[in-house]
């Protein structure tokens, strides 16, 4: 009987470890990746400063920027996800 209770205890401990690992990992949904190289923060809101030849199709707020040589580049002014890790400009 003692070996049966210790086996049950081991199983319960292993299940608790698996559950805590799953909770620590977080939800298994798609994560937003930081696609920005240089960014600026204003009041805790981060935006991207990268100049692009065109904005990505997923960009909702694409702003034209004059480069001074008659050419126009673009900046995506969508808010960046938290902990982006881009270089502060």
PyMOL Python script that loads the backbone (N, CA, C, O; Angstrom):
from pymol import cmd

cmd.read_pdbstr("""\
ATOM      1  N   UNK A   1       0.812  -1.188   0.000  1.00  0.00           N
ATOM      2  CA  UNK A   1       0.000   0.000   0.000  1.00  0.00           C
ATOM      3  C   UNK A   1       0.864   1.264   0.000  1.00  0.00           C
ATOM      4  O   UNK A   1       0.503   2.275  -0.603  1.00  0.00           O
ATOM      5  N   UNK A   2       2.032   1.191   0.698  1.00  0.00           N
ATOM      6  CA  UNK A   2       2.908   2.357   0.775  1.00  0.00           C
ATOM      7  C   UNK A   2       3.474   2.720  -0.595  1.00  0.00           C
ATOM      8  O   UNK A   2       3.592   3.904  -0.912  1.00  0.00           O
ATOM      9  N   UNK A   3       3.825   1.737  -1.408  1.00  0.00           N
ATOM     10  CA  UNK A   3       4.382   2.030  -2.725  1.00  0.00           C
ATOM     11  C   UNK A   3       3.326   2.657  -3.634  1.00  0.00           C
ATOM     12  O   UNK A   3       3.654   3.471  -4.496  1.00  0.00           O
ATOM     13  N   UNK A   4       2.083   2.288  -3.448  1.00  0.00           N
ATOM     14  CA  UNK A   4       1.007   2.854  -4.254  1.00  0.00           C
ATOM     15  C   UNK A   4       0.815   4.334  -3.910  1.00  0.00           C
ATOM     16  O   UNK A   4       0.589   5.139  -4.814  1.00  0.00           O
ATOM     17  N   UNK A   5       0.896   4.707  -2.653  1.00  0.00           N
ATOM     18  CA  UNK A   5       0.725   6.106  -2.256  1.00  0.00           C
ATOM     19  C   UNK A   5       1.932   6.949  -2.683  1.00  0.00           C
ATOM     20  O   UNK A   5       1.766   8.117  -3.036  1.00  0.00           O
ATOM     21  N   UNK A   6       3.134   6.385  -2.658  1.00  0.00           N
ATOM     22  CA  UNK A   6       4.298   7.144  -3.113  1.00  0.00           C
ATOM     23  C   UNK A   6       4.279   7.308  -4.636  1.00  0.00           C
ATOM     24  O   UNK A   6       4.732   8.334  -5.143  1.00  0.00           O
ATOM     25  N   UNK A   7       3.768   6.328  -5.371  1.00  0.00           N
ATOM     26  CA  UNK A   7       3.616   6.453  -6.821  1.00  0.00           C
ATOM     27  C   UNK A   7       2.607   7.549  -7.142  1.00  0.00           C
ATOM     28  O   UNK A   7       2.823   8.355  -8.047  1.00  0.00           O
ATOM     29  N   UNK A   8       1.517   7.574  -6.406  1.00  0.00           N
ATOM     30  CA  UNK A   8       0.509   8.607  -6.597  1.00  0.00           C
ATOM     31  C   UNK A   8       1.083   9.987  -6.294  1.00  0.00           C
ATOM     32  O   UNK A   8       0.778  10.950  -6.997  1.00  0.00           O
ATOM     33  N   UNK A   9       1.897  10.093  -5.274  1.00  0.00           N
ATOM     34  CA  UNK A   9       2.531  11.358  -4.922  1.00  0.00           C
ATOM     35  C   UNK A   9       3.466  11.825  -6.037  1.00  0.00           C
ATOM     36  O   UNK A   9       3.470  13.007  -6.381  1.00  0.00           O
ATOM     37  N   UNK A  10       4.251  10.920  -6.602  1.00  0.00           N
ATOM     38  CA  UNK A  10       5.153  11.262  -7.704  1.00  0.00           C
ATOM     39  C   UNK A  10       4.352  11.756  -8.905  1.00  0.00           C
ATOM     40  O   UNK A  10       4.732  12.741  -9.538  1.00  0.00           O
ATOM     41  N   UNK A  11       3.262  11.090  -9.221  1.00  0.00           N
ATOM     42  CA  UNK A  11       2.422  11.494 -10.357  1.00  0.00           C
ATOM     43  C   UNK A  11       1.844  12.882 -10.123  1.00  0.00           C
ATOM     44  O   UNK A  11       1.815  13.701 -11.041  1.00  0.00           O
ATOM     45  N   UNK A  12       1.384  13.155  -8.910  1.00  0.00           N
ATOM     46  CA  UNK A  12       0.830  14.470  -8.607  1.00  0.00           C
ATOM     47  C   UNK A  12       1.884  15.569  -8.701  1.00  0.00           C
ATOM     48  O   UNK A  12       1.600  16.662  -9.190  1.00  0.00           O
ATOM     49  N   UNK A  13       3.087  15.285  -8.239  1.00  0.00           N
ATOM     50  CA  UNK A  13       4.167  16.264  -8.326  1.00  0.00           C
ATOM     51  C   UNK A  13       4.521  16.541  -9.784  1.00  0.00           C
ATOM     52  O   UNK A  13       4.717  17.698 -10.158  1.00  0.00           O
ATOM     53  N   UNK A  14       4.606  15.511 -10.607  1.00  0.00           N
ATOM     54  CA  UNK A  14       4.911  15.695 -12.031  1.00  0.00           C
ATOM     55  C   UNK A  14       3.817  16.491 -12.739  1.00  0.00           C
ATOM     56  O   UNK A  14       4.121  17.336 -13.582  1.00  0.00           O
ATOM     57  N   UNK A  15       2.568  16.241 -12.417  1.00  0.00           N
ATOM     58  CA  UNK A  15       1.473  16.996 -13.013  1.00  0.00           C
ATOM     59  C   UNK A  15       1.544  18.470 -12.599  1.00  0.00           C
ATOM     60  O   UNK A  15       1.295  19.359 -13.413  1.00  0.00           O
ATOM     61  N   UNK A  16       1.879  18.719 -11.352  1.00  0.00           N
ATOM     62  CA  UNK A  16       2.004  20.098 -10.884  1.00  0.00           C
ATOM     63  C   UNK A  16       3.144  20.822 -11.613  1.00  0.00           C
ATOM     64  O   UNK A  16       3.014  21.998 -11.950  1.00  0.00           O
ATOM     65  N   UNK A  17       4.249  20.130 -11.854  1.00  0.00           N
ATOM     66  CA  UNK A  17       5.362  20.725 -12.592  1.00  0.00           C
ATOM     67  C   UNK A  17       4.974  21.037 -14.029  1.00  0.00           C
ATOM     68  O   UNK A  17       5.314  22.102 -14.545  1.00  0.00           O
ATOM     69  N   UNK A  18       4.274  20.129 -14.675  1.00  0.00           N
ATOM     70  CA  UNK A  18       3.830  20.358 -16.050  1.00  0.00           C
ATOM     71  C   UNK A  18       2.866  21.539 -16.128  1.00  0.00           C
ATOM     72  O   UNK A  18       2.958  22.358 -17.041  1.00  0.00           O
ATOM     73  N   UNK A  19       1.958  21.626 -15.188  1.00  0.00           N
ATOM     74  CA  UNK A  19       0.996  22.710 -15.170  1.00  0.00           C
ATOM     75  C   UNK A  19       1.683  24.051 -14.933  1.00  0.00           C
ATOM     76  O   UNK A  19       1.353  25.036 -15.594  1.00  0.00           O
ATOM     77  N   UNK A  20       2.625  24.104 -14.008  1.00  0.00           N
ATOM     78  CA  UNK A  20       3.322  25.366 -13.739  1.00  0.00           C
ATOM     79  C   UNK A  20       4.182  25.786 -14.933  1.00  0.00           C
ATOM     80  O   UNK A  20       4.316  26.981 -15.197  1.00  0.00           O
ATOM     81  N   UNK A  21       4.759  24.843 -15.649  1.00  0.00           N
ATOM     82  CA  UNK A  21       5.539  25.170 -16.850  1.00  0.00           C
ATOM     83  C   UNK A  21       4.633  25.721 -17.942  1.00  0.00           C
ATOM     84  O   UNK A  21       5.013  26.657 -18.645  1.00  0.00           O
ATOM     85  N   UNK A  22       3.444  25.157 -18.092  1.00  0.00           N
ATOM     86  CA  UNK A  22       2.501  25.638 -19.101  1.00  0.00           C
ATOM     87  C   UNK A  22       2.011  27.035 -18.771  1.00  0.00           C
ATOM     88  O   UNK A  22       1.851  27.859 -19.672  1.00  0.00           O
ATOM     89  N   UNK A  23       1.772  27.319 -17.507  1.00  0.00           N
ATOM     90  CA  UNK A  23       1.307  28.640 -17.094  1.00  0.00           C
ATOM     91  C   UNK A  23       2.425  29.667 -17.268  1.00  0.00           C
ATOM     92  O   UNK A  23       2.162  30.795 -17.686  1.00  0.00           O
ATOM     93  N   UNK A  24       3.646  29.301 -16.960  1.00  0.00           N
ATOM     94  CA  UNK A  24       4.779  30.217 -17.094  1.00  0.00           C
ATOM     95  C   UNK A  24       5.063  30.546 -18.548  1.00  0.00           C
ATOM     96  O   UNK A  24       5.519  31.647 -18.856  1.00  0.00           O
ATOM     97  N   UNK A  25       4.801  29.613 -19.441  1.00  0.00           N
ATOM     98  CA  UNK A  25       5.053  29.828 -20.863  1.00  0.00           C
ATOM     99  C   UNK A  25       4.076  30.829 -21.445  1.00  0.00           C
ATOM    100  O   UNK A  25       4.421  31.545 -22.385  1.00  0.00           O
ATOM    101  N   UNK A  26       2.873  30.896 -20.916  1.00  0.00           N
ATOM    102  CA  UNK A  26       1.887  31.854 -21.381  1.00  0.00           C
ATOM    103  C   UNK A  26       1.037  31.285 -22.494  1.00  0.00           C
ATOM    104  O   UNK A  26       1.158  30.108 -22.835  1.00  0.00           O
ATOM    105  N   UNK A  27       0.171  32.119 -23.068  1.00  0.00           N
ATOM    106  CA  UNK A  27      -0.720  31.655 -24.120  1.00  0.00           C
ATOM    107  C   UNK A  27       0.050  31.282 -25.377  1.00  0.00           C
ATOM    108  O   UNK A  27       1.090  31.869 -25.676  1.00  0.00           O
ATOM    109  N   UNK A  28      -0.455  30.326 -26.095  1.00  0.00           N
ATOM    110  CA  UNK A  28       0.242  29.827 -27.284  1.00  0.00           C
ATOM    111  C   UNK A  28      -0.304  30.476 -28.544  1.00  0.00           C
ATOM    112  O   UNK A  28      -0.526  29.796 -29.546  1.00  0.00           O
ATOM    113  N   UNK A  29      -0.521  31.778 -28.505  1.00  0.00           N
ATOM    114  CA  UNK A  29      -1.021  32.495 -29.677  1.00  0.00           C
ATOM    115  C   UNK A  29       0.131  33.133 -30.427  1.00  0.00           C
ATOM    116  O   UNK A  29       1.268  33.112 -29.956  1.00  0.00           O
ATOM    117  N   UNK A  30      -0.153  33.704 -31.596  1.00  0.00           N
ATOM    118  CA  UNK A  30       0.909  34.366 -32.355  1.00  0.00           C
ATOM    119  C   UNK A  30       1.354  35.641 -31.642  1.00  0.00           C
ATOM    120  O   UNK A  30       0.530  36.399 -31.132  1.00  0.00           O
ATOM    121  N   UNK A  31       2.661  35.864 -31.613  1.00  0.00           N
ATOM    122  CA  UNK A  31       3.202  37.044 -30.949  1.00  0.00           C
ATOM    123  C   UNK A  31       3.548  38.089 -31.997  1.00  0.00           C
ATOM    124  O   UNK A  31       3.975  37.762 -33.104  1.00  0.00           O
ATOM    125  N   UNK A  32       3.354  39.363 -31.626  1.00  0.00           N
ATOM    126  CA  UNK A  32       3.797  40.438 -32.500  1.00  0.00           C
ATOM    127  C   UNK A  32       5.304  40.520 -32.399  1.00  0.00           C
ATOM    128  O   UNK A  32       5.858  40.539 -31.300  1.00  0.00           O
ATOM    129  N   UNK A  33       5.953  40.567 -33.513  1.00  0.00           N
ATOM    130  CA  UNK A  33       7.395  40.702 -33.484  1.00  0.00           C
ATOM    131  C   UNK A  33       7.763  42.155 -33.725  1.00  0.00           C
ATOM    132  O   UNK A  33       7.056  42.885 -34.419  1.00  0.00           O
ATOM    133  N   UNK A  34       8.858  42.555 -33.153  1.00  0.00           N
ATOM    134  CA  UNK A  34       9.328  43.907 -33.362  1.00  0.00           C
ATOM    135  C   UNK A  34      10.116  43.947 -34.658  1.00  0.00           C
ATOM    136  O   UNK A  34      11.175  43.329 -34.770  1.00  0.00           O
ATOM    137  N   UNK A  35       9.601  44.668 -35.628  1.00  0.00           N
ATOM    138  CA  UNK A  35      10.234  44.757 -36.934  1.00  0.00           C
ATOM    139  C   UNK A  35      11.013  46.051 -37.084  1.00  0.00           C
ATOM    140  O   UNK A  35      11.526  46.344 -38.164  1.00  0.00           O
ATOM    141  N   UNK A  36      11.109  46.833 -36.006  1.00  0.00           N
ATOM    142  CA  UNK A  36      11.706  48.157 -36.075  1.00  0.00           C
ATOM    143  C   UNK A  36      13.168  48.133 -35.634  1.00  0.00           C
ATOM    144  O   UNK A  36      13.523  47.438 -34.682  1.00  0.00           O
ATOM    145  N   UNK A  37      14.009  48.891 -36.324  1.00  0.00           N
ATOM    146  CA  UNK A  37      15.414  48.995 -35.954  1.00  0.00           C
ATOM    147  C   UNK A  37      15.676  50.139 -34.996  1.00  0.00           C
ATOM    148  O   UNK A  37      16.398  49.972 -34.013  1.00  0.00           O
ATOM    149  N   UNK A  38      15.079  51.336 -35.277  1.00  0.00           N
ATOM    150  CA  UNK A  38      15.249  52.508 -34.424  1.00  0.00           C
ATOM    151  C   UNK A  38      13.874  53.045 -34.064  1.00  0.00           C
ATOM    152  O   UNK A  38      12.998  53.157 -34.921  1.00  0.00           O
ATOM    153  N   UNK A  39      13.688  53.378 -32.788  1.00  0.00           N
ATOM    154  CA  UNK A  39      12.367  53.818 -32.344  1.00  0.00           C
ATOM    155  C   UNK A  39      12.455  54.997 -31.393  1.00  0.00           C
ATOM    156  O   UNK A  39      13.530  55.331 -30.895  1.00  0.00           O
ATOM    157  N   UNK A  40      11.305  55.627 -31.146  1.00  0.00           N
ATOM    158  CA  UNK A  40      11.189  56.762 -30.247  1.00  0.00           C
ATOM    159  C   UNK A  40      10.048  56.501 -29.287  1.00  0.00           C
ATOM    160  O   UNK A  40       9.029  55.920 -29.660  1.00  0.00           O
ATOM    161  N   UNK A  41      10.224  56.934 -28.043  1.00  0.00           N
ATOM    162  CA  UNK A  41       9.151  56.813 -27.055  1.00  0.00           C
ATOM    163  C   UNK A  41       8.656  58.201 -26.697  1.00  0.00           C
ATOM    164  O   UNK A  41       9.448  59.116 -26.471  1.00  0.00           O
ATOM    165  N   UNK A  42       7.360  58.349 -26.649  1.00  0.00           N
ATOM    166  CA  UNK A  42       6.748  59.583 -26.187  1.00  0.00           C
ATOM    167  C   UNK A  42       5.667  59.210 -25.201  1.00  0.00           C
ATOM    168  O   UNK A  42       4.667  58.598 -25.576  1.00  0.00           O
ATOM    169  N   UNK A  43       5.853  59.567 -23.957  1.00  0.00           N
ATOM    170  CA  UNK A  43       4.924  59.233 -22.867  1.00  0.00           C
ATOM    171  C   UNK A  43       4.662  57.730 -22.783  1.00  0.00           C
ATOM    172  O   UNK A  43       3.538  57.310 -22.509  1.00  0.00           O
ATOM    173  N   UNK A  44       5.676  56.935 -23.014  1.00  0.00           N
ATOM    174  CA  UNK A  44       5.539  55.486 -22.882  1.00  0.00           C
ATOM    175  C   UNK A  44       4.991  54.789 -24.106  1.00  0.00           C
ATOM    176  O   UNK A  44       4.851  53.566 -24.100  1.00  0.00           O
ATOM    177  N   UNK A  45       4.672  55.539 -25.168  1.00  0.00           N
ATOM    178  CA  UNK A  45       4.187  54.938 -26.408  1.00  0.00           C
ATOM    179  C   UNK A  45       5.350  54.921 -27.393  1.00  0.00           C
ATOM    180  O   UNK A  45       5.956  55.954 -27.678  1.00  0.00           O
ATOM    181  N   UNK A  46       5.649  53.735 -27.905  1.00  0.00           N
ATOM    182  CA  UNK A  46       6.792  53.575 -28.800  1.00  0.00           C
ATOM    183  C   UNK A  46       6.338  53.571 -30.256  1.00  0.00           C
ATOM    184  O   UNK A  46       5.368  52.899 -30.607  1.00  0.00           O
ATOM    185  N   UNK A  47       7.046  54.326 -31.105  1.00  0.00           N
ATOM    186  CA  UNK A  47       6.811  54.303 -32.546  1.00  0.00           C
ATOM    187  C   UNK A  47       8.137  54.094 -33.263  1.00  0.00           C
ATOM    188  O   UNK A  47       9.206  54.347 -32.707  1.00  0.00           O
ATOM    189  N   UNK A  48       8.053  53.634 -34.492  1.00  0.00           N
ATOM    190  CA  UNK A  48       9.249  53.294 -35.260  1.00  0.00           C
ATOM    191  C   UNK A  48       9.752  54.493 -36.063  1.00  0.00           C
ATOM    192  O   UNK A  48       8.953  55.230 -36.641  1.00  0.00           O
ATOM    193  N   UNK A  49      11.069  54.691 -36.102  1.00  0.00           N
ATOM    194  CA  UNK A  49      11.680  55.781 -36.868  1.00  0.00           C
ATOM    195  C   UNK A  49      12.322  55.309 -38.165  1.00  0.00           C
ATOM    196  O   UNK A  49      12.885  56.126 -38.893  1.00  0.00           O
ATOM    197  N   UNK A  50      12.257  54.033 -38.472  1.00  0.00           N
ATOM    198  CA  UNK A  50      12.882  53.519 -39.690  1.00  0.00           C
ATOM    199  C   UNK A  50      12.279  54.165 -40.932  1.00  0.00           C
ATOM    200  O   UNK A  50      11.059  54.286 -41.043  1.00  0.00           O
ATOM    201  N   UNK A  51      13.131  54.578 -41.863  1.00  0.00           N
ATOM    202  CA  UNK A  51      12.674  55.075 -43.154  1.00  0.00           C
ATOM    203  C   UNK A  51      12.628  53.908 -44.132  1.00  0.00           C
ATOM    204  O   UNK A  51      13.599  53.167 -44.279  1.00  0.00           O
ATOM    205  N   UNK A  52      11.502  53.757 -44.790  1.00  0.00           N
ATOM    206  CA  UNK A  52      11.286  52.613 -45.676  1.00  0.00           C
ATOM    207  C   UNK A  52      10.950  53.083 -47.083  1.00  0.00           C
ATOM    208  O   UNK A  52      10.458  54.196 -47.267  1.00  0.00           O
ATOM    209  N   UNK A  53      11.213  52.248 -48.068  1.00  0.00           N
ATOM    210  CA  UNK A  53      10.803  52.587 -49.434  1.00  0.00           C
ATOM    211  C   UNK A  53       9.298  52.445 -49.596  1.00  0.00           C
ATOM    212  O   UNK A  53       8.694  53.119 -50.431  1.00  0.00           O
ATOM    213  N   UNK A  54       8.691  51.573 -48.806  1.00  0.00           N
ATOM    214  CA  UNK A  54       7.237  51.474 -48.727  1.00  0.00           C
ATOM    215  C   UNK A  54       6.885  50.791 -47.415  1.00  0.00           C
ATOM    216  O   UNK A  54       7.664  50.005 -46.875  1.00  0.00           O
ATOM    217  N   UNK A  55       5.705  51.102 -46.919  1.00  0.00           N
ATOM    218  CA  UNK A  55       5.264  50.498 -45.664  1.00  0.00           C
ATOM    219  C   UNK A  55       4.773  49.083 -45.914  1.00  0.00           C
ATOM    220  O   UNK A  55       4.324  48.749 -47.010  1.00  0.00           O
ATOM    221  N   UNK A  56       4.866  48.261 -44.886  1.00  0.00           N
ATOM    222  CA  UNK A  56       4.358  46.892 -44.974  1.00  0.00           C
ATOM    223  C   UNK A  56       2.837  46.934 -45.115  1.00  0.00           C
ATOM    224  O   UNK A  56       2.196  47.903 -44.708  1.00  0.00           O
ATOM    225  N   UNK A  57       2.277  45.899 -45.683  1.00  0.00           N
ATOM    226  CA  UNK A  57       0.830  45.830 -45.877  1.00  0.00           C
ATOM    227  C   UNK A  57       0.082  45.845 -44.550  1.00  0.00           C
ATOM    228  O   UNK A  57      -1.084  46.237 -44.501  1.00  0.00           O
ATOM    229  N   UNK A  58       0.740  45.422 -43.477  1.00  0.00           N
ATOM    230  CA  UNK A  58       0.097  45.387 -42.166  1.00  0.00           C
ATOM    231  C   UNK A  58       0.121  46.733 -41.453  1.00  0.00           C
ATOM    232  O   UNK A  58      -0.518  46.883 -40.412  1.00  0.00           O
ATOM    233  N   UNK A  59       0.843  47.716 -41.987  1.00  0.00           N
ATOM    234  CA  UNK A  59       0.949  49.038 -41.374  1.00  0.00           C
ATOM    235  C   UNK A  59      -0.360  49.800 -41.574  1.00  0.00           C
ATOM    236  O   UNK A  59      -0.847  49.927 -42.697  1.00  0.00           O
ATOM    237  N   UNK A  60      -0.921  50.301 -40.483  1.00  0.00           N
ATOM    238  CA  UNK A  60      -2.194  51.019 -40.551  1.00  0.00           C
ATOM    239  C   UNK A  60      -2.005  52.526 -40.658  1.00  0.00           C
ATOM    240  O   UNK A  60      -2.915  53.225 -41.104  1.00  0.00           O
ATOM    241  N   UNK A  61      -0.845  53.040 -40.260  1.00  0.00           N
ATOM    242  CA  UNK A  61      -0.614  54.481 -40.248  1.00  0.00           C
ATOM    243  C   UNK A  61       0.718  54.785 -40.935  1.00  0.00           C
ATOM    244  O   UNK A  61       1.726  55.019 -40.268  1.00  0.00           O
ATOM    245  N   UNK A  62       0.718  54.780 -42.265  1.00  0.00           N
ATOM    246  CA  UNK A  62       1.921  55.003 -43.059  1.00  0.00           C
ATOM    247  C   UNK A  62       2.032  56.494 -43.387  1.00  0.00           C
ATOM    248  O   UNK A  62       1.100  57.081 -43.937  1.00  0.00           O
ATOM    249  N   UNK A  63       3.189  57.112 -43.043  1.00  0.00           N
ATOM    250  CA  UNK A  63       3.368  58.547 -43.216  1.00  0.00           C
ATOM    251  C   UNK A  63       4.499  58.806 -44.210  1.00  0.00           C
ATOM    252  O   UNK A  63       5.600  58.287 -44.027  1.00  0.00           O
ATOM    253  N   UNK A  64       4.250  59.611 -45.277  1.00  0.00           N
ATOM    254  CA  UNK A  64       5.330  59.965 -46.202  1.00  0.00           C
ATOM    255  C   UNK A  64       6.299  60.959 -45.563  1.00  0.00           C
ATOM    256  O   UNK A  64       5.886  61.857 -44.829  1.00  0.00           O
ATOM    257  N   UNK A  65       7.592  60.790 -45.848  1.00  0.00           N
ATOM    258  CA  UNK A  65       8.635  61.662 -45.301  1.00  0.00           C
ATOM    259  C   UNK A  65       9.531  62.092 -46.446  1.00  0.00           C
ATOM    260  O   UNK A  65      10.051  61.252 -47.181  1.00  0.00           O
ATOM    261  N   UNK A  66       9.716  63.407 -46.603  1.00  0.00           N
ATOM    262  CA  UNK A  66      10.597  63.920 -47.645  1.00  0.00           C
ATOM    263  C   UNK A  66      12.041  63.763 -47.195  1.00  0.00           C
ATOM    264  O   UNK A  66      12.386  64.115 -46.067  1.00  0.00           O
ATOM    265  N   UNK A  67      12.890  63.231 -48.080  1.00  0.00           N
ATOM    266  CA  UNK A  67      14.292  63.008 -47.721  1.00  0.00           C
ATOM    267  C   UNK A  67      15.192  64.183 -48.090  1.00  0.00           C
ATOM    268  O   UNK A  67      16.378  64.174 -47.759  1.00  0.00           O
ATOM    269  N   UNK A  68      14.653  65.190 -48.765  1.00  0.00           N
ATOM    270  CA  UNK A  68      15.450  66.356 -49.126  1.00  0.00           C
ATOM    271  C   UNK A  68      16.093  66.244 -50.498  1.00  0.00           C
ATOM    272  O   UNK A  68      16.573  67.248 -51.023  1.00  0.00           O
ATOM    273  N   UNK A  69      16.118  65.080 -51.087  1.00  0.00           N
ATOM    274  CA  UNK A  69      16.698  64.890 -52.414  1.00  0.00           C
ATOM    275  C   UNK A  69      15.591  64.666 -53.444  1.00  0.00           C
ATOM    276  O   UNK A  69      15.828  64.096 -54.509  1.00  0.00           O
ATOM    277  N   UNK A  70      14.404  65.112 -53.121  1.00  0.00           N
ATOM    278  CA  UNK A  70      13.280  64.947 -54.031  1.00  0.00           C
ATOM    279  C   UNK A  70      12.619  63.586 -53.922  1.00  0.00           C
ATOM    280  O   UNK A  70      11.580  63.345 -54.537  1.00  0.00           O
ATOM    281  N   UNK A  71      13.204  62.714 -53.158  1.00  0.00           N
ATOM    282  CA  UNK A  71      12.636  61.371 -52.991  1.00  0.00           C
ATOM    283  C   UNK A  71      11.748  61.354 -51.750  1.00  0.00           C
ATOM    284  O   UNK A  71      11.932  62.144 -50.824  1.00  0.00           O
ATOM    285  N   UNK A  72      10.800  60.453 -51.753  1.00  0.00           N
ATOM    286  CA  UNK A  72       9.923  60.290 -50.594  1.00  0.00           C
ATOM    287  C   UNK A  72      10.110  58.896 -50.025  1.00  0.00           C
ATOM    288  O   UNK A  72      10.090  57.903 -50.751  1.00  0.00           O
ATOM    289  N   UNK A  73      10.288  58.840 -48.734  1.00  0.00           N
ATOM    290  CA  UNK A  73      10.338  57.560 -48.023  1.00  0.00           C
ATOM    291  C   UNK A  73       9.133  57.534 -47.092  1.00  0.00           C
ATOM    292  O   UNK A  73       8.359  58.491 -47.041  1.00  0.00           O
ATOM    293  N   UNK A  74       8.977  56.443 -46.360  1.00  0.00           N
ATOM    294  CA  UNK A  74       7.793  56.282 -45.516  1.00  0.00           C
ATOM    295  C   UNK A  74       8.175  55.773 -44.134  1.00  0.00           C
ATOM    296  O   UNK A  74       9.167  55.064 -43.962  1.00  0.00           O
ATOM    297  N   UNK A  75       7.358  56.155 -43.149  1.00  0.00           N
ATOM    298  CA  UNK A  75       7.487  55.646 -41.789  1.00  0.00           C
ATOM    299  C   UNK A  75       6.160  55.045 -41.386  1.00  0.00           C
ATOM    300  O   UNK A  75       5.101  55.614 -41.650  1.00  0.00           O
ATOM    301  N   UNK A  76       6.223  53.891 -40.745  1.00  0.00           N
ATOM    302  CA  UNK A  76       5.027  53.290 -40.187  1.00  0.00           C
ATOM    303  C   UNK A  76       4.891  53.814 -38.761  1.00  0.00           C
ATOM    304  O   UNK A  76       5.749  53.548 -37.919  1.00  0.00           O
ATOM    305  N   UNK A  77       3.823  54.555 -38.485  1.00  0.00           N
ATOM    306  CA  UNK A  77       3.643  55.173 -37.174  1.00  0.00           C
ATOM    307  C   UNK A  77       2.697  54.376 -36.284  1.00  0.00           C
ATOM    308  O   UNK A  77       2.115  54.926 -35.348  1.00  0.00           O
ATOM    309  N   UNK A  78       2.541  53.098 -36.565  1.00  0.00           N
ATOM    310  CA  UNK A  78       1.761  52.236 -35.673  1.00  0.00           C
ATOM    311  C   UNK A  78       2.505  52.113 -34.344  1.00  0.00           C
ATOM    312  O   UNK A  78       3.732  52.197 -34.303  1.00  0.00           O
ATOM    313  N   UNK A  79       1.761  51.913 -33.270  1.00  0.00           N
ATOM    314  CA  UNK A  79       2.391  51.711 -31.973  1.00  0.00           C
ATOM    315  C   UNK A  79       3.084  50.361 -31.948  1.00  0.00           C
ATOM    316  O   UNK A  79       2.563  49.372 -32.464  1.00  0.00           O
ATOM    317  N   UNK A  80       4.254  50.331 -31.347  1.00  0.00           N
ATOM    318  CA  UNK A  80       5.028  49.096 -31.253  1.00  0.00           C
ATOM    319  C   UNK A  80       4.613  48.309 -30.016  1.00  0.00           C
ATOM    320  O   UNK A  80       4.130  48.888 -29.043  1.00  0.00           O
ATOM    321  N   UNK A  81       4.799  46.984 -30.049  1.00  0.00           N
ATOM    322  CA  UNK A  81       4.481  46.179 -28.871  1.00  0.00           C
ATOM    323  C   UNK A  81       5.431  46.492 -27.722  1.00  0.00           C
ATOM    324  O   UNK A  81       6.527  47.010 -27.938  1.00  0.00           O
ATOM    325  N   UNK A  82       5.007  46.174 -26.498  1.00  0.00           N
ATOM    326  CA  UNK A  82       5.858  46.376 -25.323  1.00  0.00           C
ATOM    327  C   UNK A  82       7.137  45.567 -25.453  1.00  0.00           C
ATOM    328  O   UNK A  82       7.158  44.513 -26.088  1.00  0.00           O
ATOM    329  N   UNK A  83       8.201  46.070 -24.844  1.00  0.00           N
ATOM    330  CA  UNK A  83       9.511  45.393 -24.846  1.00  0.00           C
ATOM    331  C   UNK A  83       9.986  45.086 -26.256  1.00  0.00           C
ATOM    332  O   UNK A  83      10.440  43.980 -26.547  1.00  0.00           O
ATOM    333  N   UNK A  84       9.877  46.055 -27.103  1.00  0.00           N
ATOM    334  CA  UNK A  84      10.255  45.871 -28.501  1.00  0.00           C
ATOM    335  C   UNK A  84      11.746  45.558 -28.635  1.00  0.00           C
ATOM    336  O   UNK A  84      12.123  44.674 -29.404  1.00  0.00           O
ATOM    337  N   UNK A  85      12.576  46.259 -27.911  1.00  0.00           N
ATOM    338  CA  UNK A  85      14.007  45.997 -27.978  1.00  0.00           C
ATOM    339  C   UNK A  85      14.694  46.710 -29.117  1.00  0.00           C
ATOM    340  O   UNK A  85      15.835  46.380 -29.442  1.00  0.00           O
ATOM    341  N   UNK A  86      14.037  47.684 -29.740  1.00  0.00           N
ATOM    342  CA  UNK A  86      14.692  48.397 -30.841  1.00  0.00           C
ATOM    343  C   UNK A  86      15.643  49.444 -30.276  1.00  0.00           C
ATOM    344  O   UNK A  86      15.561  49.797 -29.100  1.00  0.00           O
ATOM    345  N   UNK A  87      16.539  49.935 -31.116  1.00  0.00           N
ATOM    346  CA  UNK A  87      17.534  50.932 -30.718  1.00  0.00           C
ATOM    347  C   UNK A  87      16.838  52.283 -30.542  1.00  0.00           C
ATOM    348  O   UNK A  87      16.151  52.754 -31.449  1.00  0.00           O
ATOM    349  N   UNK A  88      17.015  52.900 -29.381  1.00  0.00           N
ATOM    350  CA  UNK A  88      16.376  54.189 -29.101  1.00  0.00           C
ATOM    351  C   UNK A  88      17.057  55.279 -29.905  1.00  0.00           C
ATOM    352  O   UNK A  88      18.275  55.445 -29.839  1.00  0.00           O
ATOM    353  N   UNK A  89      16.276  56.008 -30.653  1.00  0.00           N
ATOM    354  CA  UNK A  89      16.783  57.036 -31.562  1.00  0.00           C
ATOM    355  C   UNK A  89      16.610  58.403 -30.966  1.00  0.00           C
ATOM    356  O   UNK A  89      16.980  59.399 -31.589  1.00  0.00           O
TER     357      UNK A  89
END
""", "prot")
cmd.dss("prot")
cmd.show_as("cartoon", "prot")
cmd.util.cbc("prot")
cmd.orient("prot")
